[in-house]
């Protein structure tokens, strides 16, 4: 987030053509980029897409920034990038609300020059543009057979903000109650993998059908179609791409009633698929496991989340970017 603007500014200066719109992500310091390229970018509108932001993201207890009491400069880069952009897009309604609602408190921690009135300026030029996904690539010519036992799925990153402890502890309870199930664990692991994954691999070795990352998109799709229930415990998701993928593959979602998750479920079904408090999670999970046959025969939300497929969203993106480019001319 610090050096990217410098590198990209140098590359941009070498272009032979002049674009009608610059599209950036929240990982770019837009203000620095525009400052370094002002001879070449004057008059060109910039649209910034916020897939995440750095001041409402939860801190990991293992993050060195917490113990070192580093400043909030990454969040401030997001703020100045939003100010410097002609148009701002958020990947979910939740993310847009969290950003705009969290910005005043973020700015008030500074001793002066808070410029709180600029929040309304950002609000006026922002909108929601859902994440486009290649969901149709998850379709298979022939779906794999289900396991006899209810199959539970984890298909997220192996990191703190996904709350793996709550997920696996619920599965430990199922096993302690002698309730049979199978488990598919997918997702990337990075440098600091929570210890609970190793513990789960040992304690649930008899239930595990798959454990680890898969390189093939087809192999990933097959495992999603084999799963029945998607229990989610995450503390943070600005959109929730892995959740949408699982829902598309007919997994029964069990989601916390927060973050972006309610947007992926029809409102009339919220009571069945969303839980308010952590203590409600296990009873709902247990009930779903015990009634897996009715879940397999019931309706799914594939059509509801299919609206995120690129074949549908690409027209919305084209329309939004064209409007951003044209509005700057007036």
C-alpha positions in Angstrom: 0.0 0.0 0.0 3.0 2.3 0.4 5.2 1.4 -2.6 2.5 0.4 -5.1 1.6 3.9 -6.1 5.3 4.8 -6.8 5.8 1.7 -9.0 2.5 2.0 -10.9 3.1 5.8 -11.4 6.3 5.0 -13.2 4.6 2.4 -15.4 1.7 4.7 -16.2 4.0 7.5 -17.3 5.4 5.1 -20.0 2.0 4.5 -21.6 1.4 5.6 -25.2 -2.4 5.9 -24.8 -4.6 8.0 -22.5 -7.4 6.1 -20.8 -10.9 7.4 -20.3 -11.1 6.0 -16.8 -8.6 4.8 -14.2 -9.9 1.9 -12.1 -8.1 1.3 -8.8 -8.6 -0.9 -5.8 -8.4 -0.1 -2.1 -4.8 -1.4 -2.0 -3.6 1.6 -4.0 -2.7 5.0 -2.5 -4.7 6.9 -5.1 -3.8 10.3 -3.8 -0.1 9.5 -4.1 -0.5 7.9 -7.5 -2.3 11.0 -8.9 0.2 13.3 -7.3 3.1 11.4 -9.0 1.3 11.3 -12.4 -0.3 14.7 -12.4 1.2 15.6 -15.8 -0.4 12.5 -17.3 -3.6 12.0 -15.3 -5.0 15.6 -15.2 -8.7 15.4 -16.1 -8.9 11.6 -16.1 -11.5 10.3 -13.6 -10.6 7.6 -11.1 -13.0 5.0 -9.8 -11.8 3.1 -6.7 -13.3 -0.3 -5.8 -13.2 -1.2 -2.1 -13.0 -4.9 -1.7 -12.0 -4.3 2.0 -10.7 -1.4 4.1 -8.1 -1.0 6.8 -9.9 0.8 9.6 -12.9 -1.5 10.2 -11.0 -4.7 9.7 -10.6 -6.7 12.9 -7.1 -6.9 14.4 -5.6 -10.4 14.9 -4.1 -10.8 18.4 -1.0 -12.1 16.7 -0.6 -9.0 14.6 2.6 -7.1 15.4 1.0 -3.8 14.6 -1.1 -4.1 17.8 1.8 -4.7 20.2 4.0 -2.1 18.5 1.2 0.4 18.7 1.7 1.5 15.1 -0.3 4.3 13.7 -3.4 4.0 11.5 -1.8 5.1 8.3 -3.2 2.2 6.2 -6.7 3.3 7.1 -5.8 6.9 6.4 -4.6 5.8 2.9 -8.1 4.4 2.3 -9.6 7.7 3.4 -7.5 9.9 1.2 -7.9 7.5 -1.7 -11.7 7.9 -1.3 -11.3 11.7 -1.3 -9.1 11.7 -4.4 -11.4 9.4 -6.4 -14.1 10.6 -8.7 -16.3 7.6 -7.9 -16.2 4.9 -5.2 -17.6 1.4 -5.3 -18.1 -1.0 -2.4 -18.6 -4.8 -2.9 -21.6 -5.0 -0.5 -24.2 -2.7 1.1 -22.7 -3.8 4.5 -19.2 -2.7 3.5 -20.5 0.7 2.3 -22.3 1.3 5.6 -19.4 0.1 7.7 -17.0 2.4 5.9 -19.2 5.5 6.1 -20.3 4.8 9.7 -16.8 4.0 10.9 -15.0 6.9 9.2 -16.1 9.7 11.7 -14.8 7.7 14.7 -11.6 6.9 12.8 -11.0 10.6 12.1 -11.9 11.8 15.6 -8.9 9.9 17.1 -6.6 12.5 15.4 -5.7 15.7 17.3 -6.7 18.2 14.6 -7.7 18.7 10.9 -10.3 16.0 11.2 -12.4 17.4 8.3 -15.5 15.4 9.3 -17.6 17.2 6.7 -15.7 15.3 4.0 -17.5 12.1 5.0 -20.7 13.3 3.3 -18.6 14.1 0.2 -17.5 10.5 0.1 -21.0 9.2 0.7 -22.4 11.2 -2.2 -19.9 9.7 -4.7 -20.1 6.1 -3.4 -22.4 3.2 -4.3 -22.6 -0.6 -4.1 -21.3 -2.7 -6.9 -21.4 -6.4 -5.9 -18.3 -8.6 -6.5 -18.4 -10.3 -9.9 -17.6 -14.0 -9.7 -17.1 -16.9 -12.2 -19.9 -18.9 -10.6 -20.9 -20.8 -13.7 -17.5 -22.4 -13.7 -18.6 -24.3 -10.7 -21.2 -26.2 -12.8 -20.4 -29.8 -13.4 -21.6 -32.1 -16.2 -22.3 -34.7 -13.6 -22.5 -33.9 -9.9 -20.6 -36.2 -7.5 -22.6 -38.6 -5.2 -23.2 -37.4 -1.6 -21.8 -39.2 1.4 -24.2 -41.2 3.5 -23.5 -38.9 6.4 -24.2 -35.2 6.5 -21.2 -33.4 5.1 -20.0 -30.1 6.6 -17.9 -27.6 4.7 -15.2 -25.1 5.5 -14.0 -23.3 2.4 -12.4 -20.1 3.7 -8.9 -18.8 4.4 -7.3 -20.4 7.5 -7.0 -17.2 9.4 -8.1 -15.6 12.7 -10.9 -13.4 11.3 -12.8 -16.5 10.1 -13.1 -17.7 13.7 -12.1 -21.4 13.1 -12.2 -22.1 16.8 -15.9 -21.6 17.0 -16.4 -23.7 13.9 -14.3 -26.7 15.0 -15.5 -26.6 18.7 -19.0 -27.1 17.4 -17.9 -30.1 15.4 -16.1 -31.5 18.5 -19.5 -31.3 20.3 -21.2 -33.1 17.5 -18.7 -35.9 17.7 -18.9 -36.0 21.5 -22.7 -36.6 21.1 -22.0 -39.4 18.6 -23.8 -37.6 15.8 -22.2 -38.9 12.6 -21.0 -36.4 9.9 -18.3 -35.9 7.3 -16.0 -32.9 7.0 -14.5 -31.1 4.0 -12.0 -28.4 4.8 -10.8 -26.3 2.0 -9.0 -22.9 1.7 -5.5 -21.4 1.7 -3.2 -21.5 4.7 -0.7 -18.7 5.2 2.3 -18.1 7.5 0.5 -18.2 10.8 -2.2 -20.9 10.7 -4.3 -21.1 13.9 -3.4 -24.1 16.0 -7.0 -25.3 15.9 -6.6 -26.7 12.4 -3.9 -29.1 13.5 -6.0 -30.1 16.5 -9.1 -30.7 14.3 -7.1 -32.7 11.8 -6.2 -35.1 14.7 -9.5 -35.1 16.6 -11.7 -35.4 13.5 -9.6 -37.8 11.5 -12.4 -40.3 11.2 -14.8 -37.7 9.9 -12.5 -36.0 7.4 -13.3 -36.5 3.7 -10.8 -33.8 2.6 -8.5 -31.5 4.4 -6.4 -28.9 2.5 -6.2 -26.6 -0.5 -7.0 -27.9 -4.0 -5.4 -26.3 -7.1 -8.1 -27.4 -9.6 -11.3 -25.4 -10.0 -13.1 -28.6 -11.0 -11.8 -30.5 -7.9 -12.9 -27.5 -5.7 -16.4 -27.6 -7.3 -16.8 -31.3 -6.8 -16.1 -31.0 -3.1 -18.6 -28.1 -2.8 -21.3 -30.1 -4.5 -20.6 -33.1 -2.2 -21.1 -30.9 0.9 -24.5 -30.4 2.5 -24.1 -27.7 5.2 -22.0 -24.6 5.4 -21.6 -23.5 9.0 -20.0 -20.0 9.1 -18.5 -18.4 12.2 -16.5 -15.6 10.6 -15.9 -12.3 12.4 -15.2 -10.4 9.2 -16.4 -10.6 5.6 -16.9 -7.5 3.5 -18.5 -9.7 0.8 -18.0 -13.4 1.4 -17.0 -14.9 -1.9 -16.5 -18.4 -0.5 -19.9 -18.4 1.1 -21.5 -17.4 -2.2 -19.7 -20.2 -4.0 -20.9 -22.8 -1.5 -24.5 -21.4 -1.7 -24.3 -21.6 -5.5 -23.4 -25.3 -5.1 -26.6 -26.0 -3.1 -25.0 -26.0 0.4 -27.4 -25.1 3.2 -25.9 -21.9 4.7 -25.9 -21.3 8.5 -24.6 -17.7 8.9 -24.3 -15.1 11.6 -26.8 -12.3 11.2 -24.1 -9.7 10.5 -21.6 -8.5 8.0 -22.6 -9.0 4.3 -24.2 -12.4 4.9 -27.9 -11.3 5.1 -27.5 -9.9 1.6 -26.9 -13.5 0.2 -30.1 -15.0 1.6 -33.7 -14.1 0.7 -35.3 -12.1 3.5 -38.1 -14.6 4.0 -35.5 -17.3 4.8 -33.4 -15.2 7.3 -35.0 -16.8 10.3 -33.9 -20.3 9.2 -30.4 -19.6 8.0 -29.2 -16.7 10.2 -28.3 -16.8 13.9 -28.0 -13.8 16.2 -25.7 -15.0 19.0 -22.9 -17.5 19.2 -24.9 -19.7 21.6 -27.6 -20.1 18.9 -25.0 -21.5 16.5 -24.6 -25.0 17.8 -28.4 -25.8 18.2 -29.0 -24.7 14.6 -26.1 -26.7 13.3 -27.2 -29.8 15.3 -30.7 -29.5 13.9 -29.5 -29.1 10.4 -27.2 -32.2 10.7 -30.0 -34.3 12.1 -32.4 -33.3 9.3 -30.0 -33.5 6.4 -32.4 -35.6 4.3 -35.0 -32.8 4.2 -32.2 -30.3 3.5 -31.1 -32.4 0.5 -34.6 -32.5 -0.9 -35.4 -28.8 -0.1 -35.0 -25.7 -2.2 -31.7 -24.0 -2.6 -30.6 -20.4 -3.2 -28.5 -21.0 -6.3 -30.7 -18.7 -8.4 -30.6 -16.0 -5.7 -26.7 -15.8 -5.7 -26.4 -16.5 -9.4 -26.9 -12.7 -9.9 -23.2 -12.3 -8.8 -22.0 -14.2 -11.9 -19.9 -12.1 -14.3 -22.3 -13.0 -17.2 -24.9 -10.9 -15.3 -22.8 -8.3 -13.5 -20.6 -7.3 -16.3 -23.3 -5.1 -17.8 -23.7 -3.3 -14.4 -19.9 -2.8 -14.3 -19.9 -1.4 -17.8 -22.7 1.0 -17.0 -21.1 2.1 -13.7 -17.7 2.7 -15.3 -19.2 4.5 -18.3 -21.2 6.8 -16.0 -18.0 7.5 -14.0 -16.1 8.4 -17.1 -18.8 10.6 -18.6 -19.8 12.4 -15.4 -16.3 13.9 -15.1 -16.7 15.6 -18.4 -19.5 17.8 -17.2 
